[in-house]
């Protein structure tokens, strides 16, 4: 209490109290502390502030979407549209499944026909072996019959060798019509 000084005033015996002036009238020390903190941790504070802002925005959007999603303000038209879309998708799925089932049935029928044909050929081959004939000839005959019924046979062409039998490419220029010769030495004859 040494800062307060009490003095008597002659105007009426009321004591007057004088206050000592404050030592820190301005906020220079506070601004220095804040400036130092910002200079040391400014970027960190900025990043944390932005992250907090983004988090608040995300949570507010999430809360608004949850509240609007669970609200019973859906119109009957929306429900009818959703039902029609689902029915159309189901119809398309059923149609695709029916097409797939039809293709599978056709494939199974073809497989069954091929197996029956193979079985018939094996039986014919076995019978030809029992009769003493060559089974290769019988099998060849049945395949020729099958191929002649589907495609026309091409006539065979006469394939002759391109070079004579005594041709040897490693023997040198004696046998071939082409041979390599080095170019002429000397100055060119142009002029």
PyMOL commands that place a pseudoatom at each C-alpha (Angstrom):
pseudoatom trace, name=CA, resn=UNK, resi=1, chain=A, elem=C, hetatm=0, pos=[0.000, 0.000, 0.000]
pseudoatom trace, name=CA, resn=UNK, resi=2, chain=A, elem=C, hetatm=0, pos=[2.829, 2.340, -0.531]
pseudoatom trace, name=CA, resn=UNK, resi=3, chain=A, elem=C, hetatm=0, pos=[1.425, 3.489, -3.871]
pseudoatom trace, name=CA, resn=UNK, resi=4, chain=A, elem=C, hetatm=0, pos=[-1.489, 5.290, -2.372]
pseudoatom trace, name=CA, resn=UNK, resi=5, chain=A, elem=C, hetatm=0, pos=[-0.894, 8.670, -0.854]
pseudoatom trace, name=CA, resn=UNK, resi=6, chain=A, elem=C, hetatm=0, pos=[-3.484, 10.363, 1.274]
pseudoatom trace, name=CA, resn=UNK, resi=7, chain=A, elem=C, hetatm=0, pos=[-3.395, 14.129, 1.636]
pseudoatom trace, name=CA, resn=UNK, resi=8, chain=A, elem=C, hetatm=0, pos=[-5.578, 16.575, 3.497]
pseudoatom trace, name=CA, resn=UNK, resi=9, chain=A, elem=C, hetatm=0, pos=[-7.373, 19.191, 1.581]
pseudoatom trace, name=CA, resn=UNK, resi=10, chain=A, elem=C, hetatm=0, pos=[-8.398, 22.397, 3.286]
pseudoatom trace, name=CA, resn=UNK, resi=11, chain=A, elem=C, hetatm=0, pos=[-11.797, 22.484, 1.658]
pseudoatom trace, name=CA, resn=UNK, resi=12, chain=A, elem=C, hetatm=0, pos=[-13.780, 20.470, 3.964]
pseudoatom trace, name=CA, resn=UNK, resi=13, chain=A, elem=C, hetatm=0, pos=[-12.066, 17.831, 5.870]
pseudoatom trace, name=CA, resn=UNK, resi=14, chain=A, elem=C, hetatm=0, pos=[-12.595, 15.160, 3.181]
pseudoatom trace, name=CA, resn=UNK, resi=15, chain=A, elem=C, hetatm=0, pos=[-9.530, 13.179, 2.613]
pseudoatom trace, name=CA, resn=UNK, resi=16, chain=A, elem=C, hetatm=0, pos=[-8.595, 12.779, -1.044]
pseudoatom trace, name=CA, resn=UNK, resi=17, chain=A, elem=C, hetatm=0, pos=[-6.952, 9.643, -2.377]
pseudoatom trace, name=CA, resn=UNK, resi=18, chain=A, elem=C, hetatm=0, pos=[-4.422, 9.943, -5.170]
pseudoatom trace, name=CA, resn=UNK, resi=19, chain=A, elem=C, hetatm=0, pos=[-3.807, 6.904, -7.327]
pseudoatom trace, name=CA, resn=UNK, resi=20, chain=A, elem=C, hetatm=0, pos=[-0.361, 6.140, -8.602]
pseudoatom trace, name=CA, resn=UNK, resi=21, chain=A, elem=C, hetatm=0, pos=[-0.044, 5.962, -12.395]
pseudoatom trace, name=CA, resn=UNK, resi=22, chain=A, elem=C, hetatm=0, pos=[-0.174, 2.442, -13.894]
pseudoatom trace, name=CA, resn=UNK, resi=23, chain=A, elem=C, hetatm=0, pos=[3.113, 1.025, -15.024]
pseudoatom trace, name=CA, resn=UNK, resi=24, chain=A, elem=C, hetatm=0, pos=[1.702, -0.719, -18.186]
pseudoatom trace, name=CA, resn=UNK, resi=25, chain=A, elem=C, hetatm=0, pos=[-0.821, 1.682, -19.632]
pseudoatom trace, name=CA, resn=UNK, resi=26, chain=A, elem=C, hetatm=0, pos=[-0.652, 0.182, -23.150]
pseudoatom trace, name=CA, resn=UNK, resi=27, chain=A, elem=C, hetatm=0, pos=[-0.680, -3.472, -24.219]
pseudoatom trace, name=CA, resn=UNK, resi=28, chain=A, elem=C, hetatm=0, pos=[2.840, -3.597, -25.616]
pseudoatom trace, name=CA, resn=UNK, resi=29, chain=A, elem=C, hetatm=0, pos=[3.811, -6.620, -23.558]
pseudoatom trace, name=CA, resn=UNK, resi=30, chain=A, elem=C, hetatm=0, pos=[0.720, -8.547, -24.700]
pseudoatom trace, name=CA, resn=UNK, resi=31, chain=A, elem=C, hetatm=0, pos=[1.360, -7.644, -28.344]
pseudoatom trace, name=CA, resn=UNK, resi=32, chain=A, elem=C, hetatm=0, pos=[4.975, -8.741, -27.997]
pseudoatom trace, name=CA, resn=UNK, resi=33, chain=A, elem=C, hetatm=0, pos=[3.920, -12.102, -26.577]
pseudoatom trace, name=CA, resn=UNK, resi=34, chain=A, elem=C, hetatm=0, pos=[1.324, -12.615, -29.339]
pseudoatom trace, name=CA, resn=UNK, resi=35, chain=A, elem=C, hetatm=0, pos=[3.837, -11.594, -32.024]
pseudoatom trace, name=CA, resn=UNK, resi=36, chain=A, elem=C, hetatm=0, pos=[6.396, -14.023, -30.664]
pseudoatom trace, name=CA, resn=UNK, resi=37, chain=A, elem=C, hetatm=0, pos=[3.855, -16.871, -30.587]
pseudoatom trace, name=CA, resn=UNK, resi=38, chain=A, elem=C, hetatm=0, pos=[2.789, -16.120, -34.157]
pseudoatom trace, name=CA, resn=UNK, resi=39, chain=A, elem=C, hetatm=0, pos=[6.361, -15.991, -35.367]
pseudoatom trace, name=CA, resn=UNK, resi=40, chain=A, elem=C, hetatm=0, pos=[7.129, -19.351, -33.738]
pseudoatom trace, name=CA, resn=UNK, resi=41, chain=A, elem=C, hetatm=0, pos=[3.887, -21.225, -34.389]
pseudoatom trace, name=CA, resn=UNK, resi=42, chain=A, elem=C, hetatm=0, pos=[2.114, -19.144, -37.039]
pseudoatom trace, name=CA, resn=UNK, resi=43, chain=A, elem=C, hetatm=0, pos=[1.969, -21.736, -39.814]
pseudoatom trace, name=CA, resn=UNK, resi=44, chain=A, elem=C, hetatm=0, pos=[0.846, -24.419, -37.389]
pseudoatom trace, name=CA, resn=UNK, resi=45, chain=A, elem=C, hetatm=0, pos=[-1.906, -22.194, -36.070]
pseudoatom trace, name=CA, resn=UNK, resi=46, chain=A, elem=C, hetatm=0, pos=[-3.024, -21.370, -39.609]
pseudoatom trace, name=CA, resn=UNK, resi=47, chain=A, elem=C, hetatm=0, pos=[-3.185, -25.046, -40.613]
pseudoatom trace, name=CA, resn=UNK, resi=48, chain=A, elem=C, hetatm=0, pos=[-5.054, -25.997, -37.428]
pseudoatom trace, name=CA, resn=UNK, resi=49, chain=A, elem=C, hetatm=0, pos=[-7.525, -23.158, -37.989]
pseudoatom trace, name=CA, resn=UNK, resi=50, chain=A, elem=C, hetatm=0, pos=[-8.201, -24.253, -41.582]
pseudoatom trace, name=CA, resn=UNK, resi=51, chain=A, elem=C, hetatm=0, pos=[-8.630, -27.887, -40.512]
pseudoatom trace, name=CA, resn=UNK, resi=52, chain=A, elem=C, hetatm=0, pos=[-11.079, -26.920, -37.768]
pseudoatom trace, name=CA, resn=UNK, resi=53, chain=A, elem=C, hetatm=0, pos=[-13.030, -24.821, -40.276]
pseudoatom trace, name=CA, resn=UNK, resi=54, chain=A, elem=C, hetatm=0, pos=[-13.189, -27.692, -42.776]
pseudoatom trace, name=CA, resn=UNK, resi=55, chain=A, elem=C, hetatm=0, pos=[-14.227, -30.122, -40.039]
pseudoatom trace, name=CA, resn=UNK, resi=56, chain=A, elem=C, hetatm=0, pos=[-17.057, -27.833, -38.974]
pseudoatom trace, name=CA, resn=UNK, resi=57, chain=A, elem=C, hetatm=0, pos=[-18.226, -27.494, -42.598]
pseudoatom trace, name=CA, resn=UNK, resi=58, chain=A, elem=C, hetatm=0, pos=[-18.117, -31.278, -43.105]
pseudoatom trace, name=CA, resn=UNK, resi=59, chain=A, elem=C, hetatm=0, pos=[-20.052, -31.986, -39.937]
pseudoatom trace, name=CA, resn=UNK, resi=60, chain=A, elem=C, hetatm=0, pos=[-22.694, -29.378, -40.730]
pseudoatom trace, name=CA, resn=UNK, resi=61, chain=A, elem=C, hetatm=0, pos=[-23.198, -30.836, -44.238]
pseudoatom trace, name=CA, resn=UNK, resi=62, chain=A, elem=C, hetatm=0, pos=[-23.395, -34.330, -42.833]
pseudoatom trace, name=CA, resn=UNK, resi=63, chain=A, elem=C, hetatm=0, pos=[-25.934, -33.297, -40.228]
pseudoatom trace, name=CA, resn=UNK, resi=64, chain=A, elem=C, hetatm=0, pos=[-28.053, -31.506, -42.839]
pseudoatom trace, name=CA, resn=UNK, resi=65, chain=A, elem=C, hetatm=0, pos=[-27.941, -34.501, -45.219]
pseudoatom trace, name=CA, resn=UNK, resi=66, chain=A, elem=C, hetatm=0, pos=[-28.923, -36.867, -42.422]
pseudoatom trace, name=CA, resn=UNK, resi=67, chain=A, elem=C, hetatm=0, pos=[-31.780, -34.682, -41.350]
pseudoatom trace, name=CA, resn=UNK, resi=68, chain=A, elem=C, hetatm=0, pos=[-33.032, -34.240, -44.934]
pseudoatom trace, name=CA, resn=UNK, resi=69, chain=A, elem=C, hetatm=0, pos=[-32.582, -37.941, -45.767]
pseudoatom trace, name=CA, resn=UNK, resi=70, chain=A, elem=C, hetatm=0, pos=[-34.656, -39.113, -42.832]
pseudoatom trace, name=CA, resn=UNK, resi=71, chain=A, elem=C, hetatm=0, pos=[-37.356, -36.518, -43.263]
pseudoatom trace, name=CA, resn=UNK, resi=72, chain=A, elem=C, hetatm=0, pos=[-40.730, -37.829, -44.394]
pseudoatom trace, name=CA, resn=UNK, resi=73, chain=A, elem=C, hetatm=0, pos=[-41.076, -35.054, -47.010]
pseudoatom trace, name=CA, resn=UNK, resi=74, chain=A, elem=C, hetatm=0, pos=[-40.744, -37.528, -49.883]
pseudoatom trace, name=CA, resn=UNK, resi=75, chain=A, elem=C, hetatm=0, pos=[-43.509, -37.101, -52.367]
pseudoatom trace, name=CA, resn=UNK, resi=76, chain=A, elem=C, hetatm=0, pos=[-45.563, -39.996, -53.682]
pseudoatom trace, name=CA, resn=UNK, resi=77, chain=A, elem=C, hetatm=0, pos=[-44.310, -39.142, -57.181]
pseudoatom trace, name=CA, resn=UNK, resi=78, chain=A, elem=C, hetatm=0, pos=[-40.731, -39.865, -56.099]
pseudoatom trace, name=CA, resn=UNK, resi=79, chain=A, elem=C, hetatm=0, pos=[-41.739, -43.215, -54.657]
pseudoatom trace, name=CA, resn=UNK, resi=80, chain=A, elem=C, hetatm=0, pos=[-43.629, -44.128, -57.814]
pseudoatom trace, name=CA, resn=UNK, resi=81, chain=A, elem=C, hetatm=0, pos=[-40.652, -43.137, -59.974]
pseudoatom trace, name=CA, resn=UNK, resi=82, chain=A, elem=C, hetatm=0, pos=[-38.309, -45.277, -57.890]
pseudoatom trace, name=CA, resn=UNK, resi=83, chain=A, elem=C, hetatm=0, pos=[-40.704, -48.228, -58.085]
pseudoatom trace, name=CA, resn=UNK, resi=84, chain=A, elem=C, hetatm=0, pos=[-40.990, -47.903, -61.877]
pseudoatom trace, name=CA, resn=UNK, resi=85, chain=A, elem=C, hetatm=0, pos=[-37.212, -47.778, -62.246]
pseudoatom trace, name=CA, resn=UNK, resi=86, chain=A, elem=C, hetatm=0, pos=[-36.810, -50.882, -60.115]
pseudoatom trace, name=CA, resn=UNK, resi=87, chain=A, elem=C, hetatm=0, pos=[-39.501, -52.745, -62.059]
pseudoatom trace, name=CA, resn=UNK, resi=88, chain=A, elem=C, hetatm=0, pos=[-37.862, -51.790, -65.360]
pseudoatom trace, name=CA, resn=UNK, resi=89, chain=A, elem=C, hetatm=0, pos=[-34.494, -53.036, -64.112]
pseudoatom trace, name=CA, resn=UNK, resi=90, chain=A, elem=C, hetatm=0, pos=[-36.053, -56.314, -62.958]
pseudoatom trace, name=CA, resn=UNK, resi=91, chain=A, elem=C, hetatm=0, pos=[-37.738, -56.782, -66.353]
pseudoatom trace, name=CA, resn=UNK, resi=92, chain=A, elem=C, hetatm=0, pos=[-34.440, -56.150, -68.160]
pseudoatom trace, name=CA, resn=UNK, resi=93, chain=A, elem=C, hetatm=0, pos=[-32.672, -58.644, -65.893]
pseudoatom trace, name=CA, resn=UNK, resi=94, chain=A, elem=C, hetatm=0, pos=[-35.342, -61.281, -66.521]
pseudoatom trace, name=CA, resn=UNK, resi=95, chain=A, elem=C, hetatm=0, pos=[-35.103, -60.735, -70.285]
pseudoatom trace, name=CA, resn=UNK, resi=96, chain=A, elem=C, hetatm=0, pos=[-31.309, -61.068, -70.248]
pseudoatom trace, name=CA, resn=UNK, resi=97, chain=A, elem=C, hetatm=0, pos=[-31.564, -64.209, -68.126]
pseudoatom trace, name=CA, resn=UNK, resi=98, chain=A, elem=C, hetatm=0, pos=[-34.082, -65.758, -70.545]
pseudoatom trace, name=CA, resn=UNK, resi=99, chain=A, elem=C, hetatm=0, pos=[-31.776, -64.995, -73.496]
pseudoatom trace, name=CA, resn=UNK, resi=100, chain=A, elem=C, hetatm=0, pos=[-28.863, -66.547, -71.644]
pseudoatom trace, name=CA, resn=UNK, resi=101, chain=A, elem=C, hetatm=0, pos=[-30.910, -69.643, -70.805]
pseudoatom trace, name=CA, resn=UNK, resi=102, chain=A, elem=C, hetatm=0, pos=[-31.959, -70.003, -74.457]
pseudoatom trace, name=CA, resn=UNK, resi=103, chain=A, elem=C, hetatm=0, pos=[-28.355, -69.743, -75.653]
pseudoatom trace, name=CA, resn=UNK, resi=104, chain=A, elem=C, hetatm=0, pos=[-27.287, -72.314, -73.053]
pseudoatom trace, name=CA, resn=UNK, resi=105, chain=A, elem=C, hetatm=0, pos=[-30.016, -74.730, -74.231]
pseudoatom trace, name=CA, resn=UNK, resi=106, chain=A, elem=C, hetatm=0, pos=[-28.914, -74.330, -77.854]
pseudoatom trace, name=CA, resn=UNK, resi=107, chain=A, elem=C, hetatm=0, pos=[-25.296, -74.929, -76.871]
pseudoatom trace, name=CA, resn=UNK, resi=108, chain=A, elem=C, hetatm=0, pos=[-26.243, -78.068, -74.902]
pseudoatom trace, name=CA, resn=UNK, resi=109, chain=A, elem=C, hetatm=0, pos=[-28.209, -79.381, -77.878]
pseudoatom trace, name=CA, resn=UNK, resi=110, chain=A, elem=C, hetatm=0, pos=[-25.220, -78.847, -80.180]
pseudoatom trace, name=CA, resn=UNK, resi=111, chain=A, elem=C, hetatm=0, pos=[-22.942, -80.581, -77.703]
pseudoatom trace, name=CA, resn=UNK, resi=112, chain=A, elem=C, hetatm=0, pos=[-25.343, -83.507, -77.501]
pseudoatom trace, name=CA, resn=UNK, resi=113, chain=A, elem=C, hetatm=0, pos=[-25.460, -83.775, -81.315]
pseudoatom trace, name=CA, resn=UNK, resi=114, chain=A, elem=C, hetatm=0, pos=[-21.649, -83.718, -81.526]
pseudoatom trace, name=CA, resn=UNK, resi=115, chain=A, elem=C, hetatm=0, pos=[-21.370, -86.416, -78.872]
pseudoatom trace, name=CA, resn=UNK, resi=116, chain=A, elem=C, hetatm=0, pos=[-23.947, -88.526, -80.722]
pseudoatom trace, name=CA, resn=UNK, resi=117, chain=A, elem=C, hetatm=0, pos=[-21.995, -88.115, -83.971]
pseudoatom trace, name=CA, resn=UNK, resi=118, chain=A, elem=C, hetatm=0, pos=[-18.747, -89.152, -82.260]
pseudoatom trace, name=CA, resn=UNK, resi=119, chain=A, elem=C, hetatm=0, pos=[-20.464, -92.152, -80.710]
pseudoatom trace, name=CA, resn=UNK, resi=120, chain=A, elem=C, hetatm=0, pos=[-21.889, -93.169, -84.103]
pseudoatom trace, name=CA, resn=UNK, resi=121, chain=A, elem=C, hetatm=0, pos=[-18.422, -92.873, -85.715]
pseudoatom trace, name=CA, resn=UNK, resi=122, chain=A, elem=C, hetatm=0, pos=[-16.903, -95.021, -82.980]
pseudoatom trace, name=CA, resn=UNK, resi=123, chain=A, elem=C, hetatm=0, pos=[-19.577, -97.648, -83.526]
pseudoatom trace, name=CA, resn=UNK, resi=124, chain=A, elem=C, hetatm=0, pos=[-18.918, -97.636, -87.284]
pseudoatom trace, name=CA, resn=UNK, resi=125, chain=A, elem=C, hetatm=0, pos=[-15.184, -97.893, -86.669]
pseudoatom trace, name=CA, resn=UNK, resi=126, chain=A, elem=C, hetatm=0, pos=[-15.722, -100.823, -84.307]
pseudoatom trace, name=CA, resn=UNK, resi=127, chain=A, elem=C, hetatm=0, pos=[-17.930, -102.578, -86.834]
pseudoatom trace, name=CA, resn=UNK, resi=128, chain=A, elem=C, hetatm=0, pos=[-15.373, -102.094, -89.596]
pseudoatom trace, name=CA, resn=UNK, resi=129, chain=A, elem=C, hetatm=0, pos=[-12.663, -103.542, -87.351]
pseudoatom trace, name=CA, resn=UNK, resi=130, chain=A, elem=C, hetatm=0, pos=[-14.919, -106.536, -86.617]
pseudoatom trace, name=CA, resn=UNK, resi=131, chain=A, elem=C, hetatm=0, pos=[-15.398, -107.095, -90.343]
pseudoatom trace, name=CA, resn=UNK, resi=132, chain=A, elem=C, hetatm=0, pos=[-11.643, -107.052, -90.853]
pseudoatom trace, name=CA, resn=UNK, resi=133, chain=A, elem=C, hetatm=0, pos=[-11.438, -103.743, -92.674]
pseudoatom trace, name=CA, resn=UNK, resi=134, chain=A, elem=C, hetatm=0, pos=[-9.036, -100.972, -91.755]
pseudoatom trace, name=CA, resn=UNK, resi=135, chain=A, elem=C, hetatm=0, pos=[-10.619, -98.688, -89.217]
pseudoatom trace, name=CA, resn=UNK, resi=136, chain=A, elem=C, hetatm=0, pos=[-8.582, -95.751, -90.565]
pseudoatom trace, name=CA, resn=UNK, resi=137, chain=A, elem=C, hetatm=0, pos=[-10.090, -96.192, -93.979]
pseudoatom trace, name=CA, resn=UNK, resi=138, chain=A, elem=C, hetatm=0, pos=[-13.584, -96.345, -92.520]
pseudoatom trace, name=CA, resn=UNK, resi=139, chain=A, elem=C, hetatm=0, pos=[-12.962, -93.292, -90.381]
pseudoatom trace, name=CA, resn=UNK, resi=140, chain=A, elem=C, hetatm=0, pos=[-11.457, -91.484, -93.367]
pseudoatom trace, name=CA, resn=UNK, resi=141, chain=A, elem=C, hetatm=0, pos=[-14.432, -92.444, -95.474]
pseudoatom trace, name=CA, resn=UNK, resi=142, chain=A, elem=C, hetatm=0, pos=[-16.907, -91.089, -92.926]
pseudoatom trace, name=CA, resn=UNK, resi=143, chain=A, elem=C, hetatm=0, pos=[-14.939, -87.855, -92.527]
pseudoatom trace, name=CA, resn=UNK, resi=144, chain=A, elem=C, hetatm=0, pos=[-14.781, -87.482, -96.320]
pseudoatom trace, name=CA, resn=UNK, resi=145, chain=A, elem=C, hetatm=0, pos=[-18.518, -87.967, -96.518]
pseudoatom trace, name=CA, resn=UNK, resi=146, chain=A, elem=C, hetatm=0, pos=[-19.023, -85.381, -93.802]
pseudoatom trace, name=CA, resn=UNK, resi=147, chain=A, elem=C, hetatm=0, pos=[-16.595, -82.899, -95.365]
pseudoatom trace, name=CA, resn=UNK, resi=148, chain=A, elem=C, hetatm=0, pos=[-17.915, -83.400, -98.911]
pseudoatom trace, name=CA, resn=UNK, resi=149, chain=A, elem=C, hetatm=0, pos=[-21.402, -82.657, -97.729]
pseudoatom trace, name=CA, resn=UNK, resi=150, chain=A, elem=C, hetatm=0, pos=[-20.351, -79.352, -96.201]
pseudoatom trace, name=CA, resn=UNK, resi=151, chain=A, elem=C, hetatm=0, pos=[-17.525, -78.091, -98.445]
pseudoatom trace, name=CA, resn=UNK, resi=152, chain=A, elem=C, hetatm=0, pos=[-16.357, -78.552, -102.012]
pseudoatom trace, name=CA, resn=UNK, resi=153, chain=A, elem=C, hetatm=0, pos=[-12.940, -80.174, -102.334]
pseudoatom trace, name=CA, resn=UNK, resi=154, chain=A, elem=C, hetatm=0, pos=[-10.268, -78.161, -104.121]
pseudoatom trace, name=CA, resn=UNK, resi=155, chain=A, elem=C, hetatm=0, pos=[-8.395, -79.816, -106.971]
pseudoatom trace, name=CA, resn=UNK, resi=156, chain=A, elem=C, hetatm=0, pos=[-4.818, -80.630, -106.092]
pseudoatom trace, name=CA, resn=UNK, resi=157, chain=A, elem=C, hetatm=0, pos=[-2.188, -78.463, -107.680]
pseudoatom trace, name=CA, resn=UNK, resi=158, chain=A, elem=C, hetatm=0, pos=[1.124, -79.770, -108.944]
pseudoatom trace, name=CA, resn=UNK, resi=159, chain=A, elem=C, hetatm=0, pos=[3.767, -78.558, -106.538]
pseudoatom trace, name=CA, resn=UNK, resi=160, chain=A, elem=C, hetatm=0, pos=[7.203, -78.604, -108.072]
pseudoatom trace, name=CA, resn=UNK, resi=161, chain=A, elem=C, hetatm=0, pos=[10.294, -77.639, -106.158]
pseudoatom trace, name=CA, resn=UNK, resi=162, chain=A, elem=C, hetatm=0, pos=[11.396, -74.075, -106.751]
pseudoatom trace, name=CA, resn=UNK, resi=163, chain=A, elem=C, hetatm=0, pos=[15.064, -75.007, -107.243]
pseudoatom trace, name=CA, resn=UNK, resi=164, chain=A, elem=C, hetatm=0, pos=[16.804, -78.049, -108.558]
pseudoatom trace, name=CA, resn=UNK, resi=165, chain=A, elem=C, hetatm=0, pos=[17.787, -80.796, -106.161]
pseudoatom trace, name=CA, resn=UNK, resi=166, chain=A, elem=C, hetatm=0, pos=[21.533, -80.111, -106.577]
pseudoatom trace, name=CA, resn=UNK, resi=167, chain=A, elem=C, hetatm=0, pos=[21.239, -76.473, -105.446]
pseudoatom trace, name=CA, resn=UNK, resi=168, chain=A, elem=C, hetatm=0, pos=[23.238, -75.606, -102.340]
pseudoatom trace, name=CA, resn=UNK, resi=169, chain=A, elem=C, hetatm=0, pos=[23.275, -71.969, -101.200]
pseudoatom trace, name=CA, resn=UNK, resi=170, chain=A, elem=C, hetatm=0, pos=[26.520, -72.514, -99.279]
pseudoatom trace, name=CA, resn=UNK, resi=171, chain=A, elem=C, hetatm=0, pos=[28.425, -73.733, -102.363]
pseudoatom trace, name=CA, resn=UNK, resi=172, chain=A, elem=C, hetatm=0, pos=[28.954, -70.296, -103.860]
pseudoatom trace, name=CA, resn=UNK, resi=173, chain=A, elem=C, hetatm=0, pos=[27.995, -68.604, -107.123]
pseudoatom trace, name=CA, resn=UNK, resi=174, chain=A, elem=C, hetatm=0, pos=[28.165, -71.742, -109.251]
pseudoatom trace, name=CA, resn=UNK, resi=175, chain=A, elem=C, hetatm=0, pos=[24.545, -72.872, -109.061]
pseudoatom trace, name=CA, resn=UNK, resi=176, chain=A, elem=C, hetatm=0, pos=[22.354, -69.814, -108.635]
pseudoatom trace, name=CA, resn=UNK, resi=177, chain=A, elem=C, hetatm=0, pos=[21.093, -67.253, -111.056]
pseudoatom trace, name=CA, resn=UNK, resi=178, chain=A, elem=C, hetatm=0, pos=[21.906, -64.389, -108.672]
pseudoatom trace, name=CA, resn=UNK, resi=179, chain=A, elem=C, hetatm=0, pos=[25.335, -63.672, -107.423]
pseudoatom trace, name=CA, resn=UNK, resi=180, chain=A, elem=C, hetatm=0, pos=[26.903, -60.725, -105.715]
pseudoatom trace, name=CA, resn=UNK, resi=181, chain=A, elem=C, hetatm=0, pos=[29.869, -59.012, -107.314]
pseudoatom trace, name=CA, resn=UNK, resi=182, chain=A, elem=C, hetatm=0, pos=[31.850, -56.199, -105.769]
pseudoatom trace, name=CA, resn=UNK, resi=183, chain=A, elem=C, hetatm=0, pos=[31.689, -52.782, -107.385]
pseudoatom trace, name=CA, resn=UNK, resi=184, chain=A, elem=C, hetatm=0, pos=[34.402, -51.398, -109.688]
pseudoatom trace, name=CA, resn=UNK, resi=185, chain=A, elem=C, hetatm=0, pos=[37.397, -49.710, -108.150]
pseudoatom trace, name=CA, resn=UNK, resi=186, chain=A, elem=C, hetatm=0, pos=[38.670, -46.428, -109.352]
pseudoatom trace, name=CA, resn=UNK, resi=187, chain=A, elem=C, hetatm=0, pos=[37.386, -42.971, -110.086]
pseudoatom trace, name=CA, resn=UNK, resi=188, chain=A, elem=C, hetatm=0, pos=[33.875, -42.513, -111.323]
pseudoatom trace, name=CA, resn=UNK, resi=189, chain=A, elem=C, hetatm=0, pos=[33.437, -41.993, -115.014]
pseudoatom trace, name=CA, resn=UNK, resi=190, chain=A, elem=C, hetatm=0, pos=[31.080, -39.060, -114.727]
pseudoatom trace, name=CA, resn=UNK, resi=191, chain=A, elem=C, hetatm=0, pos=[32.099, -35.798, -116.008]
for i in range(1, 191): cmd.bond("trace and resi %d" % i, "trace and resi %d" % (i + 1))
show_as sticks, trace
zoom trace
